[in-house]
Amino acid sequence: MPPDYLIGVNQTATSARLREREWGRTAHMPAARPQFFFGQVLAILLIGLLLRMWNLGGASLWTDEVLTAIRAQSALDASLDSLFSAGNQTPLYFMSLRLLPADSDMLLRLPSALLGMVGIALLMVAVLRLYGSYDLALAAGLLLSVNPYHVLLSRTARPYALVFALALTISASFLLILRGSRTWRLWLAFTLASLLAYITHYTLFALPLTQIILLAIFARSDRALLTRWAAAQAIAVIPALIWLALLSQQTIAVGPEWVPVPAARDLLLTLWNMTLGYNGVWKWFLAPGVMLVTLGLLSGVLAVVTAWWSDRENLFWMLLAGLSLAVTYTISATLVSFYVDRYFMMALPAVLLLMLHGFAQWSRWLRLGAIAIVVATAAYTVLFSFHSGDYTRADWHAAADYVETGWRPGDMIVAERENAREAFERYFEHDGVQPGAVVTPLAELDVPASEQAALAPRRVWVLYRNPIEDVHRQGAMPAFDPFKRGMSATGDWLSGIRDQVVEMRAFRGVTVLLVELQGSQAQLTAAKGG
């Protein structure tokens, strides 16, 4: 590799010579910093900030976010018990929230929103270091600032915005190290980011696996590099190994049973989601954006395949995105399914940069037009979700207010799943302390013997969380029929007592029904399917 090709941490982008295939040369743009560059950077960051901060605390926490609240606000032993019972999550993000204000929904989400902003800035810095193109950096930053997948997950009290920032830091550091920039600062950044990543989310282990492939191809004989890389990984994995050792002593109560087995179309929907945002509804105006994203990714893959030996950066992105999707899909389709779009956040930088690399193969005006259409489509998806309210996954606050308004002493409140109970009770604020003002699991629904002979019916508020699961959508699921059999135990039970339902109100993600149960305990048991 010629020395003038390297762009180290102590070099400026303008001092590096761009290759023919790179953005600046193919776009006929100068390598020097364009006029008003920092103004454009600030504008991109402002757009990203507005989309991530708008009405941040307006939507109710959805069930996974309620778990975050429990882990951030409960006593330490209760927080750890929640993590241990889940088994599929690592502790760093949740424990770090305990050090920050987390008294409201907005404050719980604020760290993720700010990390989303950090991700935009990091992407532009990484592109400058890796490609030496200011124009490519602006294009990448703009695409990420309006990217619906990143915007919505950055507005969620979950670790996905942190996953993106760590994955990008690790990837950029590794590629710079592979080039020959091996300062102690770069190694420290690579090791520390890897250590934080592995104890943040299991999916980030896809990064060292991709790195191994590139090392096996390009650095087999570089013993110094291989030794340092192995030492960095050995250090970085220690906290994760300690966590797994502790986890092995626990009983895990939660598994991936809810995740459906993916079909081939899910791969395409995932790429659609990661570039333009997927909400389950096809509109005609999406066609140009979907077509351009598809052509951009295909062009990028073709360009990498035809020049893979000299195009190591984009080969890395192609392998990271391609293998992450392919391996997850194969395991999910054959063994146990854990194919969920939000788990691919660590591959989002790869998808965006691979698409931009594909656009770089086109003429300047075609490329600029493609970026404009993709940005406009993505921005519209985000803004429409805000306008329609579909960014709210489940409106537990409104459901709790509805029950609170009609609740009477002696009423029962039931829910099928524990996470629905936790979400509802977060917003249920009945003034009186009365027996029955808590949520009872549906499986434990019972009528006391003293009431079986009573003439008055027993009132039961049923909290029916939307049983439709979608591994792609980040917002509200489509409406459902609460009396349809085969969707959940709640639906099966309600279908048998439909004539006893006296009130029903549908909110986003949850339907509340008031049932007046009558008859003997035997009839109740039969209605429940017991």
C-alpha positions as CSV (number, residue, x, y, z in Angstrom):
1,M,0.0,0.0,0.0
2,P,1.7,3.3,-1.0
3,P,2.3,5.8,1.8
4,D,0.5,8.6,0.1
5,Y,-2.7,6.5,0.2
6,L,-2.8,6.4,4.0
7,I,-4.8,8.9,6.0
8,G,-3.7,8.7,9.6
9,V,-5.1,10.4,12.6
10,N,-2.4,13.1,12.3
11,Q,-3.2,13.8,8.7
12,T,-5.8,16.1,7.3
13,A,-8.3,15.0,4.6
14,T,-7.0,17.5,2.2
15,S,-3.4,16.1,2.5
16,A,-4.5,12.7,1.3
17,R,-4.6,11.8,-2.4
18,L,-8.0,10.4,-3.5
19,R,-8.2,7.4,-5.6
20,E,-10.1,7.3,-8.9
21,R,-13.0,5.4,-7.4
22,E,-13.5,7.7,-4.4
23,W,-16.4,10.2,-4.1
24,G,-14.5,13.4,-4.7
25,R,-12.9,12.3,-7.9
26,T,-15.9,10.6,-9.4
27,A,-18.1,13.5,-8.5
28,H,-15.7,16.0,-10.1
29,M,-15.6,17.8,-6.8
30,P,-12.5,19.4,-5.3
31,A,-10.8,17.6,-2.4
32,A,-10.4,20.9,-0.5
33,R,-12.9,21.8,2.2
34,P,-15.9,23.4,0.5
35,Q,-17.1,26.9,1.4
36,F,-19.5,27.1,4.4
37,F,-18.6,23.5,5.3
38,F,-19.0,24.0,9.0
39,G,-22.2,25.9,8.5
40,Q,-23.6,22.9,6.5
41,V,-22.4,20.6,9.3
42,L,-24.3,22.7,11.9
43,A,-27.4,22.7,9.7
44,I,-27.3,18.9,9.5
45,L,-26.8,18.5,13.2
46,L,-29.7,21.0,13.8
47,I,-32.0,18.9,11.6
48,G,-31.0,15.8,13.4
49,L,-31.5,17.4,16.8
50,L,-35.0,18.7,15.9
51,L,-36.2,15.3,14.7
52,R,-34.8,13.5,17.7
53,M,-36.0,16.0,20.4
54,W,-39.4,17.0,19.1
55,N,-42.0,16.0,21.7
56,L,-39.6,13.5,23.1
57,G,-41.6,12.8,26.2
58,G,-45.0,12.9,24.5
59,A,-45.5,9.2,23.7
60,S,-46.0,6.7,26.4
61,L,-43.1,4.3,27.2
62,W,-43.7,1.1,25.3
63,T,-43.1,-2.2,27.2
64,D,-39.4,-2.5,26.5
65,E,-38.9,1.1,27.6
66,V,-40.8,0.4,30.8
67,L,-38.2,-2.3,31.5
68,T,-35.5,0.4,31.0
69,A,-37.4,2.6,33.5
70,I,-37.5,-0.2,36.1
71,R,-33.8,-0.8,35.7
72,A,-32.9,2.9,35.9
73,Q,-35.3,3.8,38.8
74,S,-35.5,0.7,41.0
75,A,-33.2,-0.5,43.7
76,L,-30.0,-2.0,42.4
77,D,-31.0,-5.6,43.2
78,A,-34.3,-5.2,41.5
79,S,-32.6,-3.7,38.5
80,L,-30.1,-6.6,38.2
81,D,-32.9,-9.1,38.8
82,S,-34.7,-7.7,35.8
83,L,-31.6,-8.0,33.6
84,F,-30.9,-11.5,34.8
85,S,-34.5,-12.7,34.2
86,A,-34.4,-11.3,30.6
87,G,-31.0,-12.9,29.9
88,N,-30.7,-11.5,26.4
89,Q,-29.5,-8.0,27.4
90,T,-26.2,-6.7,28.8
91,P,-26.0,-4.2,31.6
92,L,-23.9,-1.2,30.6
93,Y,-26.6,1.0,29.1
94,F,-29.1,0.4,31.8
95,M,-26.7,0.8,34.7
96,S,-25.4,4.1,33.2
97,L,-28.9,5.5,33.3
98,R,-28.8,5.1,37.1
99,L,-26.2,7.8,37.2
100,L,-28.4,10.3,35.2
101,P,-31.7,12.0,35.9
102,A,-34.5,9.6,34.9
103,D,-37.6,10.9,36.6
104,S,-39.7,11.3,33.5
105,D,-40.2,9.7,30.1
106,M,-38.4,12.6,28.4
107,L,-35.3,12.3,30.7
108,L,-35.2,8.5,30.2
109,R,-35.1,9.0,26.4
110,L,-32.8,12.1,26.4
111,P,-29.5,10.1,26.6
112,S,-30.4,8.1,23.5
113,A,-31.5,11.3,21.6
114,L,-28.2,12.9,22.4
115,L,-26.3,9.8,21.4
116,G,-28.2,9.9,18.1
117,M,-26.7,13.4,17.6
118,V,-23.2,12.0,18.5
119,G,-23.7,9.3,15.9
120,I,-24.3,11.9,13.2
121,A,-21.2,13.9,14.1
122,L,-19.1,10.7,14.4
123,L,-20.2,9.5,10.9
124,M,-19.1,12.7,9.3
125,V,-15.7,12.6,11.1
126,A,-15.2,8.9,10.2
127,V,-16.0,9.6,6.5
128,L,-13.4,12.5,6.5
129,R,-10.8,10.2,8.1
130,L,-11.5,7.2,5.9
131,Y,-12.3,8.8,2.5
132,G,-10.9,12.4,2.7
133,S,-14.1,13.8,1.1
134,Y,-16.0,16.7,2.7
135,D,-18.8,16.2,0.2
136,L,-19.2,12.5,1.1
137,A,-19.1,13.4,4.8
138,L,-22.0,15.9,4.3
139,A,-24.0,13.4,2.3
140,A,-23.6,10.7,4.9
141,G,-24.4,13.1,7.7
142,L,-27.5,14.3,5.9
143,L,-28.8,10.8,5.2
144,L,-28.3,9.8,8.8
145,S,-29.9,12.9,10.2
146,V,-33.3,12.1,8.6
147,N,-33.0,8.3,8.5
148,P,-36.3,7.1,10.1
149,Y,-34.7,3.9,11.4
150,H,-32.1,5.9,13.3
151,V,-34.4,8.8,14.3
152,L,-37.1,6.6,15.9
153,L,-34.6,4.3,17.7
154,S,-32.8,7.4,19.0
155,R,-36.1,8.5,20.5
156,T,-36.4,5.3,22.4
157,A,-35.1,4.6,25.9
158,R,-33.1,1.6,24.7
159,P,-29.4,1.2,23.8
160,Y,-29.6,1.3,20.0
161,A,-28.2,4.9,19.5
162,L,-25.3,3.9,21.7
163,V,-24.8,0.7,19.6
164,F,-24.5,2.8,16.4
165,A,-22.0,5.2,17.9
166,L,-19.8,2.4,19.3
167,A,-20.0,0.3,16.1
168,L,-18.9,3.3,14.0
169,T,-16.1,4.1,16.4
170,I,-14.8,0.6,16.4
171,S,-15.1,0.2,12.6
172,A,-13.4,3.5,11.7
173,S,-10.6,2.8,14.3
174,F,-10.0,-0.7,12.9
175,L,-9.9,0.5,9.3
176,L,-7.4,3.2,10.2
177,I,-5.3,0.7,12.0
178,L,-5.4,-1.7,9.1
179,R,-4.1,1.2,6.9
180,G,-1.1,1.6,9.1
181,S,-2.1,4.4,11.5
182,R,-1.2,2.6,14.7
183,T,-0.8,5.3,17.3
184,W,-1.4,4.5,21.0
185,R,-4.4,6.8,20.9
186,L,-6.0,4.9,18.1
187,W,-5.4,1.6,19.8
188,L,-6.9,3.0,23.0
189,A,-10.0,4.2,21.2
190,F,-10.4,0.9,19.5
191,T,-10.0,-1.2,22.7
192,L,-12.1,1.0,24.9
193,A,-14.9,1.3,22.3
194,S,-14.8,-2.5,21.9
195,L,-14.9,-3.1,25.7
196,L,-18.0,-0.8,26.0
197,A,-19.6,-2.3,23.0
198,Y,-19.5,-6.0,24.1
199,I,-21.1,-5.1,27.4
200,T,-23.7,-3.0,25.7
201,H,-25.3,-5.4,23.2
202,Y,-24.5,-8.9,22.0
203,T,-25.0,-8.0,18.4
204,L,-21.8,-5.9,18.4
205,F,-19.8,-9.2,18.4
206,A,-20.4,-9.1,14.7
207,L,-17.7,-6.5,14.5
208,P,-14.7,-8.6,15.6
209,L,-15.9,-11.5,13.4
210,T,-15.9,-9.1,10.3
211,Q,-12.5,-7.8,11.4
212,I,-11.1,-11.4,11.5
213,I,-12.0,-11.9,7.8
214,L,-10.2,-8.7,6.8
215,L,-7.1,-9.6,8.9
216,A,-7.1,-13.1,7.4
217,I,-7.1,-11.6,3.9
218,F,-4.8,-8.5,4.2
219,A,-2.7,-9.0,7.3
220,R,-1.8,-12.7,7.6
221,S,1.9,-12.0,7.8
222,D,1.7,-8.8,10.0
223,R,2.4,-10.5,13.3
224,A,2.7,-7.2,15.2
225,L,-0.8,-6.1,14.0
226,L,-2.3,-9.5,14.8
227,T,-0.8,-9.7,18.2
228,R,-2.0,-6.2,19.2
229,W,-5.4,-6.9,17.8
230,A,-5.7,-10.1,19.8
231,A,-4.5,-8.3,22.9
232,A,-7.1,-5.6,22.4
233,Q,-9.9,-8.1,22.0
234,A,-8.8,-10.1,25.1
235,I,-9.0,-6.9,27.2
236,A,-12.3,-5.8,25.6
237,V,-14.1,-9.0,26.2
238,I,-13.3,-9.3,29.9
239,P,-16.4,-7.4,31.2
240,A,-18.7,-9.4,28.9
241,L,-17.3,-12.7,30.0
242,I,-17.8,-11.7,33.7
243,W,-21.4,-10.8,32.9
244,L,-22.0,-14.1,31.1
245,A,-20.5,-16.0,34.0
246,L,-22.9,-14.3,36.4
247,L,-25.8,-14.9,33.9
248,S,-25.0,-18.6,33.7
249,Q,-26.0,-18.9,37.4
250,Q,-29.4,-17.4,36.9
251,T,-32.8,-18.7,35.7
252,I,-33.7,-17.0,32.5
253,A,-37.4,-16.4,32.1
254,V,-37.6,-14.5,28.8
255,G,-36.8,-16.1,25.4
256,P,-37.2,-15.1,21.7
257,E,-40.5,-17.0,21.3
258,W,-42.3,-14.0,20.0
259,V,-40.0,-13.5,17.0
260,P,-41.5,-15.1,13.9
261,V,-39.4,-17.2,11.5
262,P,-38.2,-14.8,8.8
263,A,-38.9,-15.3,5.1
264,A,-36.7,-14.1,2.2
265,R,-38.8,-10.9,1.8
266,D,-37.8,-9.9,5.3
267,L,-34.2,-9.2,4.1
268,L,-35.6,-6.7,1.6
269,L,-37.9,-5.1,4.2
270,T,-35.0,-4.8,6.6
271,L,-32.9,-2.9,4.0
272,W,-36.0,-0.7,3.2
273,N,-36.4,0.0,6.9
274,M,-32.7,0.9,7.4
275,T,-32.7,3.3,4.5
276,L,-36.1,4.8,4.1
277,G,-38.1,3.6,7.1
278,Y,-40.7,0.9,7.0
279,N,-44.2,1.4,8.4
280,G,-46.0,-1.5,6.7
281,V,-47.9,0.7,4.2
282,W,-46.9,1.0,0.6
283,K,-47.5,4.4,-1.1
284,W,-46.8,5.3,-4.7
285,F,-44.4,8.0,-3.7
286,L,-42.1,5.5,-2.1
287,A,-41.3,3.9,-5.4
288,P,-38.5,6.2,-6.6
289,G,-36.8,6.1,-3.2
290,V,-37.0,2.3,-3.0
291,M,-35.7,1.9,-6.5
292,L,-32.8,4.3,-6.0
293,V,-31.8,2.6,-2.7
294,T,-31.9,-0.8,-4.4
295,L,-29.8,0.4,-7.3
296,G,-27.4,2.2,-5.0
297,L,-26.8,-0.9,-2.9
298,L,-26.4,-3.1,-5.9
299,S,-24.0,-0.7,-7.6
300,G,-22.0,-0.5,-4.3
301,V,-21.7,-4.3,-4.0
302,L,-20.7,-4.6,-7.6
303,A,-18.1,-1.9,-7.3
304,V,-16.6,-3.6,-4.2
305,V,-16.6,-7.0,-5.8
306,T,-14.8,-5.8,-8.8
307,A,-12.1,-3.9,-6.8
308,W,-12.1,-5.8,-3.5
309,W,-8.4,-6.0,-3.1
310,S,-7.8,-2.2,-3.2
311,D,-11.2,-1.2,-1.8
312,R,-10.7,-2.5,1.8
313,E,-12.9,0.1,3.5
314,N,-15.9,-0.7,1.4
315,L,-15.2,-4.4,1.5
316,F,-15.4,-4.2,5.3
317,W,-18.8,-2.4,5.1
318,M,-20.1,-4.9,2.6
319,L,-19.0,-7.9,4.8
320,L,-20.4,-6.3,8.0
321,A,-23.8,-5.6,6.5
322,G,-24.0,-8.7,4.3
323,L,-22.8,-11.2,6.9
324,S,-24.9,-9.7,9.7
325,L,-28.1,-10.1,7.7
326,A,-27.2,-13.4,6.1
327,V,-26.0,-15.2,9.3
328,T,-28.9,-13.8,11.4
329,Y,-31.4,-14.8,8.7
330,T,-30.0,-18.3,8.3
331,I,-29.9,-19.1,12.1
332,S,-33.4,-17.6,12.5
333,A,-34.8,-19.6,9.6
334,T,-33.3,-22.9,10.7
335,L,-32.7,-22.9,14.5
336,V,-34.1,-20.2,16.7
337,S,-35.4,-16.9,15.4
338,F,-34.0,-13.6,16.7
339,Y,-34.4,-11.7,13.4
340,V,-35.5,-8.2,14.6
341,D,-34.6,-5.1,12.6
342,R,-33.5,-3.0,15.6
343,Y,-30.8,-5.6,16.3
344,F,-29.1,-4.6,13.1
345,M,-28.2,-1.0,14.3
346,M,-24.5,-1.9,14.4
347,A,-24.7,-2.5,10.6
348,L,-26.4,0.8,9.7
349,P,-23.2,2.7,9.0
350,A,-22.2,-0.1,6.6
351,V,-25.5,0.0,4.8
352,L,-25.5,3.8,4.3
353,L,-21.8,4.0,3.2
354,L,-22.2,1.1,0.9
355,M,-25.2,2.8,-0.7
356,L,-23.3,6.0,-1.0
357,H,-20.4,4.1,-2.6
358,G,-22.9,2.8,-5.2
359,F,-24.1,6.4,-5.9
360,A,-20.5,7.4,-6.4
361,Q,-20.4,5.2,-9.5
362,W,-23.0,7.4,-11.1
363,S,-22.7,10.8,-12.8
364,R,-22.7,13.8,-10.6
365,W,-26.3,15.0,-11.2
366,L,-27.8,11.5,-11.1
367,R,-26.0,11.0,-7.8
368,L,-27.2,14.3,-6.3
369,G,-30.7,13.6,-7.5
370,A,-30.7,10.2,-5.9
371,I,-29.5,11.6,-2.6
372,A,-32.1,14.3,-2.7
373,I,-34.9,11.8,-3.3
374,V,-33.8,9.4,-0.6
375,V,-33.4,12.3,1.9
376,A,-36.9,13.7,1.0
377,T,-38.5,10.3,1.3
378,A,-36.9,9.5,4.6
379,A,-37.7,12.9,6.0
380,Y,-41.4,12.6,4.9
381,T,-41.6,9.2,6.6
382,V,-40.4,10.7,9.9
383,L,-42.6,13.8,9.7
384,F,-45.7,11.9,8.7
385,S,-45.2,9.5,11.7
386,F,-45.1,12.6,14.0
387,H,-48.2,14.1,12.3
388,S,-50.2,10.9,12.5
389,G,-48.9,9.8,15.9
390,D,-47.8,6.4,14.6
391,Y,-44.4,6.9,16.2
392,T,-46.3,6.0,19.5
393,R,-46.1,2.2,19.9
394,A,-48.6,1.9,22.7
395,D,-50.6,4.7,24.4
396,W,-50.6,3.3,27.9
397,H,-51.1,6.8,29.4
398,A,-54.4,7.3,27.6
399,A,-55.5,3.7,28.5
400,A,-54.7,4.3,32.1
401,D,-56.6,7.5,32.2
402,Y,-59.6,5.8,30.6
403,V,-59.6,3.1,33.3
404,E,-59.0,5.6,36.1
405,T,-62.1,7.6,35.0
406,G,-64.5,4.6,35.1
407,W,-62.9,2.5,37.9
408,R,-65.0,1.6,40.9
409,P,-64.0,0.0,44.2
410,G,-64.2,-3.8,43.7
411,D,-63.4,-3.7,40.0
412,M,-60.6,-6.0,38.7
413,I,-58.0,-5.1,36.2
414,V,-56.4,-8.0,34.2
415,A,-53.7,-8.3,31.6
416,E,-52.2,-11.3,30.0
417,R,-48.5,-10.4,30.1
418,E,-46.3,-9.1,32.8
419,N,-44.9,-6.3,30.6
420,A,-48.4,-5.0,29.9
421,R,-49.1,-4.8,33.7
422,E,-45.8,-2.9,34.3
423,A,-46.6,-0.4,31.5
424,F,-50.1,0.2,32.7
425,E,-49.3,0.6,36.3
426,R,-46.7,3.2,35.4
427,Y,-49.5,5.6,34.3
428,F,-52.4,4.4,36.5
429,E,-52.8,6.9,39.3
430,H,-56.1,6.2,41.1
431,D,-56.5,8.4,44.1
432,G,-58.0,5.9,46.5
433,V,-56.2,2.8,47.8
434,Q,-58.8,0.2,47.2
435,P,-58.5,-3.6,46.9
436,G,-58.3,-4.6,43.3
437,A,-56.7,-1.4,42.0
438,V,-53.8,-3.4,40.8
439,V,-53.4,-5.5,37.6
440,T,-54.0,-9.2,38.0
441,P,-52.6,-11.7,35.5
442,L,-55.3,-13.2,33.2
443,A,-54.3,-16.7,34.1
444,E,-55.1,-15.9,37.8
445,L,-58.5,-14.3,37.1
446,D,-60.9,-15.7,39.7
447,V,-64.2,-14.8,41.3
448,P,-64.2,-15.1,45.1
449,A,-66.6,-17.6,46.5
450,S,-68.4,-14.9,48.5
451,E,-69.4,-13.2,45.2
452,Q,-70.5,-16.3,43.3
453,A,-73.9,-16.2,44.8
454,A,-74.2,-12.4,44.6
455,L,-76.7,-10.9,42.2
456,A,-74.3,-8.1,41.1
457,P,-71.9,-9.0,38.3
458,R,-68.2,-8.7,38.7
459,R,-66.7,-5.8,36.6
460,V,-63.3,-6.6,35.0
461,W,-61.2,-4.2,33.0
462,V,-59.2,-6.1,30.4
463,L,-56.0,-4.6,29.1
464,Y,-55.4,-6.2,25.7
465,R,-52.0,-5.3,24.3
466,N,-51.8,-5.5,20.5
467,P,-50.8,-9.1,19.8
468,I,-49.5,-8.3,16.3
469,E,-45.7,-8.5,16.3
470,D,-43.7,-7.0,13.5
471,V,-39.9,-7.3,13.4
472,H,-39.6,-4.3,11.1
473,R,-41.9,-1.5,12.3
474,Q,-40.6,0.9,15.0
475,G,-44.0,2.5,15.7
476,A,-47.6,1.5,16.0
477,M,-48.9,-1.8,14.8
478,P,-52.1,-2.1,12.7
479,A,-55.5,-2.3,14.3
480,F,-56.6,-5.8,15.5
481,D,-59.9,-7.5,16.4
482,P,-59.9,-8.2,20.1
483,F,-62.4,-11.0,19.7
484,K,-60.4,-13.0,17.1
485,R,-59.3,-16.4,18.2
486,G,-55.8,-17.8,17.8
487,M,-54.0,-14.5,18.4
488,S,-53.6,-14.7,22.1
489,A,-55.1,-16.1,25.3
490,T,-56.8,-12.8,25.9
491,G,-58.5,-13.0,22.5
492,D,-59.6,-16.6,23.0
493,W,-61.1,-15.7,26.3
494,L,-62.9,-12.6,25.1
495,S,-64.4,-14.4,22.1
496,G,-66.3,-16.7,24.6
497,I,-67.7,-13.9,26.7
498,R,-68.3,-11.3,23.9
499,D,-71.9,-10.7,25.1
500,Q,-70.7,-9.6,28.5
501,V,-68.4,-6.8,27.2
502,V,-70.2,-3.5,28.1
503,E,-67.5,-1.0,27.1
504,M,-64.5,-1.1,24.7
505,R,-62.0,1.6,23.7
506,A,-59.1,1.2,21.3
507,F,-55.9,3.2,21.8
508,R,-52.7,2.9,19.8
509,G,-51.2,-0.5,20.7
510,V,-53.7,-1.4,23.4
511,T,-57.5,-2.0,23.6
512,V,-59.3,-1.6,27.0
513,L,-62.5,-3.6,27.5
514,L,-64.9,-3.5,30.5
515,V,-66.5,-6.9,31.1
516,E,-69.4,-7.7,33.5
517,L,-68.9,-11.3,34.4
518,Q,-72.0,-13.2,35.5
519,G,-72.6,-16.8,36.4
520,S,-70.9,-19.4,38.4
521,Q,-67.2,-20.1,38.8
522,A,-67.5,-23.1,36.5
523,Q,-68.9,-20.9,33.8
524,L,-66.0,-18.4,34.2
525,T,-63.5,-21.3,34.0
526,A,-65.2,-22.5,30.8
527,A,-65.1,-19.1,29.3
528,K,-61.3,-18.9,30.0
529,G,-60.9,-22.2,28.2
530,G,-59.9,-24.0,31.4
